[in-house]
Amino acid sequence: MKAAMVNVLVAVSVSVLTVAAALAAYDRWVLRPSLVIGVVDLQEVYRAKESQFTQLLTQTGSEDERQQALAMARSFSQRLPAALDELPRECGCLVVLKAAVAGGPTAVDLTPALRRKVDLP
C-alpha cells in the first residue's frame, strides 16, 4: 500500500512539473511576444525627408541636380512601403502608428529602424 502511494505521488509530481513547464514555455514563446507592439512615428520620417528634399531643391542650381533630387524623392516613395512591410517581420510584433498608441510597457519605438531603412540620418 505504501509503494502504491509513492507511485501515485511520483506520477502526480511529474504531471504537475510537465504542466508547469508547458505553461511557462507557452508564456515565454507565444503569449509575451504577441503582447509587444511596435510604434512608428511616420510623420517624423516624412517631415525629415521633406526637409531633406526641400533643402536639395533650394540649393541646387542645375537641372541635373534637380532631377537627382526628384529621383531621391521617387526612390523614397518606393522604399517607404517596403520598409514598413519589413518592420513587423523583423521585430515579430504588431506595428502601428505612434499617434494611435497612448503608451504602454510593451510598446517599442521602431522609428529609428525605419529611418535607417529609408536612408535618413
Backbone as CSV, one residue per row, in Angstrom:
resi,resn,N_x,N_y,N_z,CA_x,CA_y,CA_z,C_x,C_y,C_z
1,MET,0.806,-1.177,0.000,0.000,0.000,0.000,0.867,1.265,0.000
2,LYS,1.967,1.221,0.786,2.861,2.359,0.842,3.551,2.579,-0.506
3,ALA,3.915,1.518,-1.195,4.555,1.617,-2.508,3.591,2.210,-3.530
4,ALA,2.310,1.855,-3.439,1.301,2.387,-4.353,1.136,3.887,-4.136
5,MET,1.171,4.317,-2.883,1.033,5.735,-2.554,2.230,6.520,-3.104
6,VAL,3.432,5.980,-2.982,4.632,6.624,-3.508,4.537,6.748,-5.023
7,ASN,4.074,5.697,-5.694,3.925,5.730,-7.154,2.932,6.808,-7.587
8,VAL,1.839,6.949,-6.857,0.842,7.968,-7.169,1.434,9.361,-6.974
9,LEU,2.155,9.573,-5.893,2.786,10.876,-5.637,3.815,11.219,-6.715
10,VAL,4.588,10.257,-7.153,5.576,10.484,-8.212,4.861,10.851,-9.515
11,ALA,3.814,10.129,-9.833,3.061,10.404,-11.066,2.432,11.793,-11.028
12,VAL,1.856,12.167,-9.891,1.251,13.497,-9.746,2.328,14.578,-9.843
13,SER,3.455,14.366,-9.206,4.553,15.343,-9.245,5.073,15.543,-10.667
14,VAL,5.257,14.451,-11.393,5.728,14.542,-12.781,4.697,15.274,-13.629
15,SER,3.427,14.986,-13.434,2.364,15.655,-14.192,2.339,17.152,-13.901
16,VAL,2.438,17.525,-12.647,2.419,18.944,-12.263,3.627,19.663,-12.857
17,LEU,4.805,19.059,-12.796,6.001,19.684,-13.370,5.901,19.819,-14.890
18,THR,5.332,18.822,-15.556,5.169,18.871,-17.002,4.212,19.993,-17.397
19,VAL,3.097,20.109,-16.707,2.128,21.170,-16.999,2.737,22.541,-16.719
20,ALA,3.467,22.679,-15.627,4.105,23.960,-15.300,5.133,24.344,-16.361
21,ALA,5.922,23.396,-16.818,6.914,23.679,-17.869,6.231,24.066,-19.167
22,ALA,5.143,23.394,-19.518,4.410,23.718,-20.748,3.801,25.112,-20.666
23,LEU,3.232,25.475,-19.539,2.663,26.821,-19.370,3.744,27.900,-19.419
24,ALA,4.873,27.636,-18.804,5.976,28.598,-18.837,6.489,28.780,-20.265
25,ALA,6.626,27.697,-21.003,7.080,27.785,-22.396,6.068,28.542,-23.248
26,TYR,4.788,28.269,-23.065,3.739,28.978,-23.808,3.798,30.472,-23.508
27,ASP,3.952,30.827,-22.250,4.024,32.233,-21.866,5.246,32.900,-22.485
28,ARG,6.371,32.216,-22.453,7.631,32.796,-22.944,7.668,32.952,-24.456
29,TRP,7.218,31.940,-25.209,7.401,31.950,-26.662,6.159,32.281,-27.462
30,VAL,4.988,32.278,-26.859,3.766,32.567,-27.607,3.075,33.819,-27.087
31,LEU,2.758,33.852,-25.819,1.946,34.937,-25.274,2.691,36.261,-25.195
32,ARG,3.856,36.288,-24.585,4.571,37.558,-24.413,4.964,38.230,-25.721
33,PRO,5.487,37.506,-26.723,5.796,38.191,-27.982,4.562,38.791,-28.662
34,SER,3.407,38.190,-28.478,2.214,38.735,-29.121,1.712,39.984,-28.417
35,LEU,2.195,40.250,-27.219,1.792,41.450,-26.489,2.648,42.662,-26.832
36,VAL,3.742,42.475,-27.551,4.642,43.570,-27.901,4.068,44.323,-29.100
37,ILE,4.071,45.643,-28.986,3.587,46.498,-30.066,4.729,47.411,-30.487
38,GLY,4.995,47.450,-31.773,5.997,48.361,-32.308,5.306,49.616,-32.796
39,VAL,5.866,50.767,-32.479,5.277,52.031,-32.924,6.251,52.745,-33.848
40,VAL,5.686,53.428,-34.838,6.481,54.169,-35.803,5.916,55.579,-35.902
41,ASP,6.788,56.573,-35.791,6.374,57.967,-35.968,6.567,58.314,-37.444
42,LEU,5.562,58.000,-38.230,5.633,58.190,-39.676,5.693,59.669,-40.050
43,GLN,5.028,60.514,-39.267,5.068,61.955,-39.535,6.485,62.492,-39.417
44,GLU,7.226,62.026,-38.423,8.608,62.468,-38.240,9.467,62.074,-39.438
45,VAL,9.281,60.854,-39.917,10.059,60.372,-41.062,9.720,61.195,-42.308
46,TYR,8.428,61.441,-42.531,8.029,62.264,-43.677,8.591,63.676,-43.576
47,ARG,8.488,64.288,-42.384,8.997,65.652,-42.219,10.495,65.718,-42.468
48,ALA,11.236,64.739,-41.975,12.686,64.739,-42.166,13.039,64.593,-43.642
49,LYS,12.344,63.694,-44.326,12.643,63.504,-45.752,12.210,64.723,-46.558
50,GLU,11.070,65.316,-46.181,10.601,66.517,-46.865,11.591,67.661,-46.688
51,SER,12.136,67.783,-45.485,13.134,68.819,-45.217,14.390,68.582,-46.049
52,GLN,14.817,67.340,-46.108,15.988,66.993,-46.909,15.740,67.299,-48.390
53,PHE,14.574,66.937,-48.872,14.218,67.175,-50.274,14.144,68.678,-50.575
54,THR,13.515,69.439,-49.688,13.396,70.887,-49.878,14.758,71.544,-49.883
55,GLN,15.616,71.100,-48.993,16.965,71.661,-48.929,17.724,71.384,-50.235
56,LEU,17.592,70.170,-50.748,18.257,69.840,-52.011,17.726,70.690,-53.156
57,LEU,16.421,70.884,-53.203,15.829,71.666,-54.298,16.226,73.133,-54.235
58,THR,16.310,73.689,-53.028,16.655,75.108,-52.918,18.143,75.360,-53.127
59,GLN,18.991,74.359,-52.872,20.434,74.538,-53.033,20.911,74.209,-54.435
60,THR,20.126,73.461,-55.181,20.587,73.036,-56.500,20.447,74.160,-57.504
61,GLY,21.356,74.165,-58.431,21.315,75.201,-59.457,21.039,74.635,-60.832
62,SER,21.548,73.454,-61.109,21.406,72.899,-62.450,20.198,71.974,-62.534
63,GLU,19.805,71.699,-63.753,18.672,70.799,-63.995,19.012,69.365,-63.594
64,ASP,20.268,68.967,-63.761,20.680,67.614,-63.358,20.537,67.416,-61.849
65,GLU,20.909,68.432,-61.079,20.768,68.336,-59.633,19.297,68.264,-59.226
66,ARG,18.445,69.002,-59.926,17.003,68.939,-59.656,16.469,67.539,-59.969
67,GLN,16.925,66.975,-61.060,16.482,65.628,-61.428,16.962,64.598,-60.400
68,GLN,18.151,64.814,-59.863,18.666,63.930,-58.810,17.794,64.011,-57.563
69,ALA,17.398,65.222,-57.208,16.531,65.404,-56.043,15.186,64.735,-56.274
70,LEU,14.633,64.859,-57.468,13.360,64.208,-57.788,13.506,62.685,-57.783
71,ALA,14.641,62.190,-58.249,14.888,60.746,-58.221,14.980,60.252,-56.772
72,MET,15.591,61.071,-55.902,15.668,60.708,-54.496,14.263,60.629,-53.888
73,ALA,13.406,61.578,-54.224,12.033,61.570,-53.707,11.260,60.366,-54.243
74,ARG,11.461,60.032,-55.500,10.802,58.870,-56.094,11.276,57.577,-55.423
75,SER,12.573,57.499,-55.174,13.144,56.327,-54.509,12.580,56.181,-53.089
76,PHE,12.453,57.302,-52.391,11.882,57.276,-51.044,10.441,56.774,-51.074
77,SER,9.677,57.234,-52.035,8.273,56.820,-52.105,8.137,55.333,-52.422
78,GLN,9.140,54.746,-53.030,9.105,53.314,-53.307,9.658,52.496,-52.134
79,ARG,10.655,53.026,-51.429,11.273,52.291,-50.319,10.431,52.307,-49.054
80,LEU,9.681,53.388,-48.831,8.928,53.510,-47.588,7.917,52.380,-47.385
81,PRO,7.058,52.069,-48.358,6.120,50.957,-48.130,6.826,49.619,-47.891
82,ALA,7.909,49.387,-48.612,8.655,48.136,-48.420,9.272,48.089,-47.022
83,ALA,9.796,49.204,-46.553,10.387,49.261,-45.209,9.314,49.046,-44.142
84,LEU,8.144,49.625,-44.350,7.048,49.426,-43.393,6.589,47.978,-43.363
85,ASP,6.648,47.290,-44.497,6.288,45.870,-44.541,7.318,44.992,-43.839
86,GLU,8.582,45.396,-43.859,9.648,44.604,-43.245,9.660,44.700,-41.723
87,LEU,9.246,45.827,-41.176,9.349,46.042,-39.727,8.630,44.980,-38.898
88,PRO,7.379,44.610,-39.201,6.727,43.582,-38.363,7.441,42.233,-38.402
89,ARG,7.998,41.884,-39.555,8.719,40.606,-39.651,9.999,40.648,-38.835
90,GLU,10.678,41.775,-38.841,11.945,41.882,-38.122,11.764,41.892,-36.608
91,CYS,10.737,42.587,-36.131,10.566,42.658,-34.668,9.640,41.569,-34.146
92,GLY,8.908,40.903,-35.030,7.979,39.869,-34.588,6.848,40.449,-33.764
93,CYS,6.387,41.635,-34.147,5.355,42.306,-33.368,4.390,43.038,-34.296
94,LEU,3.331,43.510,-33.721,2.371,44.339,-34.439,2.948,45.739,-34.519
95,VAL,2.913,46.374,-35.694,3.438,47.726,-35.858,2.283,48.657,-36.173
96,VAL,2.166,49.726,-35.382,1.119,50.726,-35.579,1.741,52.115,-35.554
97,LEU,0.965,53.102,-35.982,1.442,54.479,-35.934,1.547,54.940,-34.485
98,LYS,2.560,55.727,-34.205,2.803,56.189,-32.842,1.627,56.999,-32.308
99,ALA,0.969,57.750,-33.183,-0.165,58.568,-32.757,-1.348,57.720,-32.311
100,ALA,-1.396,56.459,-32.710,-2.512,55.591,-32.362,-2.320,54.891,-31.026
101,VAL,-1.140,55.004,-30.428,-0.845,54.309,-29.174,-0.597,55.340,-28.088
102,ALA,-1.261,55.164,-26.955,-1.095,56.093,-25.844,0.090,55.716,-24.966
103,GLY,0.763,54.661,-25.270,1.911,54.224,-24.488,1.681,52.830,-23.974
104,GLY,2.489,52.430,-23.100,2.359,51.107,-22.527,3.717,50.482,-22.335
105,PRO,3.795,49.509,-21.450,5.097,48.917,-21.143,5.654,48.053,-22.259
106,THR,4.816,47.609,-23.199,5.308,46.719,-24.244,5.404,47.406,-25.599
107,ALA,5.314,48.728,-25.642,5.441,49.455,-26.904,6.922,49.718,-27.193
108,VAL,7.363,49.343,-28.391,8.756,49.507,-28.805,8.790,50.514,-29.944
109,ASP,9.599,51.558,-29.826,9.690,52.579,-30.871,10.603,52.081,-31.988
110,LEU,10.026,51.874,-33.160,10.770,51.383,-34.318,11.106,52.491,-35.310
111,THR,10.870,53.744,-34.925,11.141,54.864,-35.826,12.610,54.922,-36.247
112,PRO,13.583,54.721,-35.346,14.981,54.731,-35.795,15.275,53.653,-36.844
113,ALA,14.676,52.483,-36.715,14.883,51.423,-37.699,14.288,51.827,-39.049
114,LEU,13.126,52.467,-39.031,12.513,52.928,-40.285,13.364,54.008,-40.926
115,ARG,13.907,54.921,-40.122,14.757,55.988,-40.668,15.983,55.387,-41.363
116,ARG,16.581,54.335,-40.770,17.741,53.705,-41.412,17.341,53.054,-42.723
117,LYS,16.160,52.462,-42.762,15.720,51.743,-43.972,15.468,52.689,-45.148
118,VAL,15.078,53.934,-44.844,14.808,54.876,-45.928,15.927,55.907,-46.058
119,ASP,17.098,55.576,-45.538,18.310,56.397,-45.680,18.168,57.801,-45.100
120,LEU,17.636,57.882,-43.890,17.586,59.173,-43.180,18.574,59.111,-42.040
121,PRO,19.228,60.226,-41.749,20.187,60.246,-40.631,19.502,60.128,-39.288
